[in-house]
Amino acid sequence: MKPTNPYEPPKANLVQDNSLGVKQCANGVVFVPTGADLPPRCVYCNQPAVQPMKERLFFYTPNWIPITFLAGAGLIFAFEKFLFFYVYLVICCIFATIFQKSRQVQVGLCDMHQRKKSNIFRISVLLAILSWMMIFVSSYMNFFPFASLFMLSMLVCSFIASRSRQVSIKSIKIDKEGCYLKGFDKRFLNGLSS
Ligand SMILES: [Zn+2]
């Protein structure tokens, strides 16, 4: 038998609260300081979050990047230097990667909302596979209008499946002090200090 250590920390489902300094700014924006996470509550309904909470990666691209890129693209088209466009696209991607900031934050979901999300994911994957099979069946039977219809439903279902894994929260700014997130439910916001 393994000797028990009386100083060992308990292994039970301890709710990790690493939300010191998390506060609500104006317009439903929530500030999460560097090193902190959101409180262990569901971001939709404010019920206790399922532990452990999920790590989610947030990206932020400064506003001047898309504006500069669009202006550059405009110039290329104005001067009809279309060949340069592909080189330009690559340069844009490199620049965006350099200036884009990312931050990992643990985001809480309650049991119900987590299950709801994974159900939407499963159903949309299933429907995407079904539509994919129907594309073959209808092409085989020469029902081409149906084939394109199923192609469309496959794309829609795949899109929903990819979205269903995410939360509706977006980062609007990331700096050294922390990140600013938006998209929380009122019930969650009401439980935060401002
Ligand atoms: Zn919930």
Residues whose N, C-alpha, C, O or C-beta is under 5 A from the ligand:
A	BS01	ZN	C42 Y44 C45 C110 H113
